[in-house]
């Protein structure tokens, strides 16, 4: 049950409770007032009847009535007082109001039907029920309207927070008013500002470190070339190449993190061409299978970078054979390793984290670059562990317009 529904139900329920309590209070006060007025009228009629009876005049009062309620009879017999009593006859009979007193040895009583008061109270109850139903319905409508307004504002804040979590650090909530929802929106904006500033500082530090390393790494590359041939030179050369690749990857990630710095240059190309070029870049034994294909509109250099990184990731962390399949505008990279870590499938690639020891060494920049390049291309890359085992990464390219 959503917040809107809960809010509407609470307001409608509150309106129903208030209407019920007011109806019960009005019913009780009206019934007591009717009883009091009818008792006063019967008592006044009894006083007149007693005076007429004492003078020997027929007053219309009942003398020693046999059907006088027992409680009333006991009251006026024990003490010389006037008293009234409302008798509910039960069944289909109407209630009767009695007024009685003692005059000498006789009991005088006035008997009046209470049916008019009963009908009036029943009419009032119907009015109260109708009014209560109307107030409840009105409260329900107002509750829905109020909940819808609040729900839209909360949903807008939640959607903005989700977009920020997905990487759009420029998005902000537009709070309205000074209530709690507006404060929530302002808090989301404050969080986004702080997060953006922190990420920018981290990106800048990473980029600065990588820039500072480029010169000494270039010097190491030159120095390695001067070493005499042999196993030590090969070991040093391999380490320097790894370090140079790492520095270049860090710089690329830093550029991709800044919105608007990297821009795609689209052109029409066949996915199979991009697949073969990516395989050539990796220099590995990768089989390319073309099921069917259609021309796509994309930046070839960036797609080749994405595919090359996916192939390298499969070769390093998976198991052979590694294959590329072209199916329409989609290109799939498949290996037969232990599968992607659950954390990667849930949250996507994260830099400096491979996610699973069994997938080998690495710092997680390859798939981070894939994510950044795909974002520049406005292309989707999905990761899954197929039922047959291994991993499957799919690059969903954009088909080129037919008239292009």
C-alpha positions in Angstrom: 0.0 0.0 0.0 1.5 3.3 -1.1 1.9 6.5 0.9 -0.9 8.2 -1.1 -3.4 5.5 -0.3 -2.4 5.4 3.4 -2.8 9.2 3.7 -6.2 9.1 2.0 -7.4 6.3 4.2 -6.1 8.1 7.4 -7.9 11.3 6.4 -11.1 9.5 5.4 -11.0 7.4 8.6 -10.5 10.5 10.8 -13.4 12.2 9.1 -15.6 9.1 9.7 -14.6 8.9 13.4 -15.2 12.6 13.9 -18.6 12.4 12.2 -19.6 9.4 14.2 -18.6 11.0 17.5 -20.5 14.2 16.7 -23.5 12.2 15.6 -23.6 10.2 18.8 -23.2 13.3 20.9 -26.0 15.1 19.1 -28.2 12.0 19.4 -27.6 11.7 23.1 -28.1 15.4 23.9 -31.3 15.5 21.8 -32.7 12.4 23.4 -32.0 13.8 26.9 -33.6 17.2 26.0 -36.7 15.5 24.6 -37.0 13.4 27.7 -36.6 16.4 29.9 -39.2 18.5 28.0 -41.7 15.7 27.9 -41.2 15.0 31.6 -41.8 18.7 32.4 -45.0 18.8 30.4 -46.3 15.6 32.0 -45.4 16.9 35.4 -47.3 20.1 34.8 -50.3 18.2 33.6 -50.1 16.0 36.7 -50.0 19.1 39.0 -53.2 20.4 37.3 -54.8 17.0 37.6 -54.1 16.7 41.3 -55.6 20.1 42.0 -58.7 19.3 40.0 -59.0 15.8 41.7 -58.7 17.4 45.2 -61.6 19.8 44.2 -63.7 16.8 43.1 -63.4 17.8 39.4 -62.7 15.2 36.7 -59.2 15.9 35.7 -58.7 13.2 33.2 -56.0 11.6 35.3 -55.8 7.9 35.9 -56.7 6.8 39.4 -54.8 3.8 40.7 -54.0 2.5 37.2 -53.2 -1.2 37.3 -50.5 -0.9 34.5 -48.5 1.8 36.3 -44.8 0.7 36.1 -43.7 -1.0 39.3 -40.7 1.2 39.8 -42.8 4.4 39.5 -45.5 2.9 41.8 -42.9 2.1 44.5 -41.4 5.6 44.2 -44.6 7.6 44.7 -46.0 5.1 47.3 -43.0 5.3 49.6 -42.7 9.1 49.5 -45.1 12.0 48.7 -43.4 13.1 45.5 -44.1 13.5 41.9 -42.1 11.3 39.5 -42.0 10.5 35.8 -41.0 7.3 34.1 -40.5 6.4 30.4 -41.8 2.9 29.7 -40.6 0.9 26.7 -43.4 -1.4 25.9 -41.3 -3.6 23.6 -42.4 -5.3 20.4 -44.3 -3.0 18.1 -45.8 -0.9 20.9 -44.8 2.8 21.2 -43.0 4.0 24.4 -45.1 5.6 27.0 -44.3 8.4 29.4 -45.8 8.2 32.9 -46.1 10.9 35.5 -47.6 9.9 38.9 -48.0 11.1 42.5 -50.0 10.2 45.6 -53.1 12.1 46.6 -54.4 10.8 49.9 -54.8 7.1 49.6 -55.0 7.1 45.8 -52.3 7.2 43.1 -52.9 9.7 40.3 -51.1 9.2 37.0 -50.8 10.9 33.6 -50.1 8.6 30.6 -48.8 10.1 27.4 -47.5 8.4 24.2 -43.8 9.0 23.5 -44.1 8.1 19.9 -43.8 11.6 18.5 -40.4 12.1 20.3 -39.3 8.7 19.1 -40.1 9.5 15.5 -38.4 12.9 15.7 -35.3 11.2 17.1 -35.3 8.6 14.3 -35.6 11.4 11.8 -32.7 13.2 13.4 -30.6 10.0 13.3 -31.2 9.6 9.6 -30.1 13.2 9.0 -27.0 12.5 11.1 -26.2 9.3 9.2 -26.5 11.1 5.9 -24.4 14.0 7.0 -21.8 11.7 8.4 -21.7 9.7 5.1 -21.3 13.0 3.2 -18.6 14.3 5.5 -16.7 10.9 5.2 -17.0 11.0 1.4 -15.8 14.6 1.4 -12.9 13.7 3.7 -12.0 10.8 1.4 -11.9 13.1 -1.6 -9.9 15.8 0.2 -7.6 13.0 1.5 -7.0 11.7 -2.1 -6.3 15.3 -3.3 -3.9 16.1 -0.4 -2.2 12.7 -0.7 -1.8 13.1 -4.4 -0.2 16.4 -4.1 2.2 15.3 -1.3 2.8 12.0 -3.2 3.8 13.8 -6.4 6.3 16.0 -4.5 7.8 13.0 -2.6 7.9 11.0 -5.9 9.7 13.9 -7.6 12.3 14.0 -4.8 12.7 10.2 -4.9 13.1 10.2 -8.7 15.7 13.0 -8.5 17.6 11.1 -5.8 17.6 8.0 -8.0 18.9 9.9 -11.0 21.7 11.3 -8.8 22.5 7.8 -7.6 22.6 6.7 -11.3 25.3 9.3 -12.0 23.5 12.5 -13.0 25.1 14.7 -10.4 23.6 17.9 -12.0 20.0 17.0 -11.3 18.4 18.8 -8.4 15.0 18.9 -6.6 12.9 22.1 -6.9 11.4 22.4 -3.4 8.2 24.3 -2.9 7.1 25.8 0.4 8.6 25.4 3.9 7.1 22.0 5.0 8.8 18.7 5.7 8.7 17.7 2.0 10.4 20.9 1.0 13.0 20.2 3.7 13.5 16.7 2.3 14.1 18.1 -1.2 16.6 20.7 0.2 18.4 17.8 2.0 18.6 15.8 -1.2 20.1 18.9 -3.0 22.6 19.4 -0.1 23.6 15.7 -0.3 24.0 15.9 -4.1 26.2 19.0 -3.8 28.4 17.4 -1.2 28.6 14.2 -3.2 29.4 16.1 -6.4 32.1 18.1 -4.6 33.6 15.0 -3.1 33.6 13.0 -6.4 35.1 16.0 -8.2 37.8 16.3 -5.6 38.6 12.6 -5.9 38.5 12.7 -9.7 40.9 15.7 -9.7 43.3 14.0 -7.3 43.3 10.9 -9.4 43.8 12.8 -12.6 46.6 14.9 -11.0 48.4 11.8 -9.8 48.0 10.2 -13.2 49.4 13.3 -14.9 52.3 13.5 -12.6 53.1 9.8 -13.3 53.1 10.2 -17.1 56.5 11.8 -17.2 58.4 9.3 -15.0 56.6 6.4 -16.7 57.7 7.8 -20.1 61.2 8.0 -18.7 60.9 4.3 -17.6 59.8 3.2 -21.0 62.8 5.0 -22.6 65.1 3.5 -20.0 63.8 0.0 -20.6 64.7 0.3 -24.2 68.3 0.9 -23.2 68.6 -2.3 -21.1 70.5 -5.2 -22.6 68.3 -8.0 -23.9 67.6 -10.7 -21.3 65.1 -12.0 -18.7 65.5 -9.0 -16.4 64.8 -6.6 -19.2 61.7 -8.5 -20.1 60.4 -8.4 -16.5 61.1 -4.7 -16.2 59.5 -4.1 -19.6 56.3 -6.0 -18.6 56.0 -4.1 -15.3 56.5 -0.7 -17.1 53.9 -1.6 -19.7 51.4 -2.5 -17.0 52.1 0.8 -15.2 51.8 2.8 -18.4 48.5 1.1 -19.2 47.2 1.8 -15.7 48.1 5.5 -15.9 46.4 5.8 -19.3 43.3 4.1 -18.0 43.2 6.3 -14.9 43.4 9.4 -17.1 40.7 8.1 -19.4 38.4 7.4 -16.4 39.1 10.9 -15.2 38.1 12.4 -18.5 34.9 10.3 -18.8 33.9 11.4 -15.3 33.6 15.0 -16.4 30.2 15.6 -18.2 30.6 17.2 -21.7 34.4 16.6 -22.0 34.1 13.5 -24.2 31.9 13.8 -27.2 31.0 11.0 -29.7 31.6 11.3 -33.4 28.9 9.2 -35.0 29.1 7.5 -38.3 27.4 4.6 -40.1 29.3 1.3 -39.7 28.7 -2.5 -39.6 28.9 -4.2 -36.1 31.0 -7.0 -37.6 33.6 -4.6 -38.7 33.9 -3.2 -35.2 34.0 -6.7 -33.7 36.9 -7.7 -35.9 38.8 -4.5 -35.2 38.4 -5.1 -31.4 39.7 -8.6 -31.7 42.7 -7.3 -33.6 43.4 -4.7 -30.8 43.5 -7.4 -28.1 45.6 -9.8 -30.1 43.9 -12.8 -28.6 42.4 -16.0 -30.0 38.7 -14.9 -30.2 36.1 -16.3 -32.6 33.7 -13.8 -34.2 30.3 -15.2 -35.2 27.9 -13.1 -37.3 24.3 -14.3 -37.1 22.8 -11.3 -38.8 23.6 -7.6 -38.6 22.4 -4.2 -39.5 24.3 -0.9 -39.9 24.6 1.1 -36.7 25.2 4.8 -36.1 27.9 5.2 -33.5 31.5 6.3 -32.8 33.6 3.4 -34.1 36.7 4.2 -31.9 34.7 4.2 -28.7 32.8 1.0 -29.5 36.1 -0.7 -30.4 37.4 0.4 -27.0 34.3 -1.0 -25.3 34.6 -4.4 -27.1 38.3 -4.6 -26.5 37.9 -4.0 -22.8 35.2 -6.6 -22.6 37.3 -9.2 -24.5 40.4 -8.4 -22.2 38.2 -8.8 -19.1 36.9 -12.1 -20.4 40.5 -13.3 -21.2 41.9 -12.2 -17.8 39.1 -13.2 -15.5 37.1 -15.9 -17.4 38.0 -19.1 -19.2 38.4 -19.9 -22.9 37.0 -20.0 -25.4 36.1 -16.3 -25.7 33.6 -15.6 -28.5 32.1 -12.5 -30.1 28.6 -12.8 -31.5 27.0 -10.2 -33.7 23.2 -10.3 -33.7 21.5 -7.3 -35.4 22.6 -4.2 -33.6 23.8 -6.2 -30.5 27.3 -7.5 -30.0 27.8 -10.2 -27.3 31.1 -11.1 -25.6 30.9 -14.6 -24.0 33.4 -16.7 -22.0 33.2 -19.9 -20.0 34.6 -18.7 -16.6 33.0 -18.7 -13.2 30.5 -15.9 -13.9 30.2 -12.2 -13.0 30.2 -11.5 -9.2 26.7 -10.9 -7.8 27.7 -7.4 -6.7 28.6 -6.4 -10.3 25.3 -7.8 -11.6 23.4 -5.8 -8.9 25.3 -2.5 -8.8 27.3 -2.5 -12.1 31.1 -2.1 -12.5 33.0 -0.1 -9.9 36.5 1.2 -10.2 39.2 -0.4 -8.2 37.1 -3.4 -7.4 36.9 -6.7 -9.2 34.3 -8.1 -6.8 35.4 -11.7 -6.7 38.7 -13.3 -5.9 38.1 -16.3 -8.2 37.9 -13.9 -11.2 41.6 -13.1 -10.8 43.7 -10.0 -10.3 42.6 -6.5 -11.4 41.5 -3.1 -10.2 38.3 -2.8 -12.0 39.1 0.1 -14.5 38.4 -1.9 -17.6 34.7 -2.3 -17.1 34.6 1.2 -15.6 35.9 2.6 -18.9 33.2 0.5 -20.7 30.5 2.1 -18.6 31.9 5.6 -19.2 32.3 5.1 -23.0 28.8 3.7 -23.2 27.5 6.7 -21.4 29.1 9.0 -23.9 27.6 7.0 -26.7 24.2 6.8 -25.0 24.6 3.0 -25.4 23.5 0.3 -23.0 25.8 -2.5 -21.8 24.3 -5.4 -19.9 26.0 -8.1 -17.9 24.6 -11.6 -17.0 25.5 -15.1 -16.1 23.8 -17.4 -18.6 22.3 -20.7 -17.6 24.9 -22.6 -19.5 27.8 -21.1 -17.5 30.3 -18.4 -18.0 29.6 -14.7 -18.5 27.8 -12.7 -21.2 28.2 -9.0 -21.8 26.0 -7.4 -24.4 26.6 -4.0 -26.1 23.3 -2.7 -27.5 24.2 -0.4 -30.4 21.8 2.1 -32.1 20.6 1.0 -35.6 21.4 3.6 -38.3 18.4 5.3 -39.9 17.4 3.6 -43.2 17.5 6.8 -45.1 21.0 7.7 -43.9 
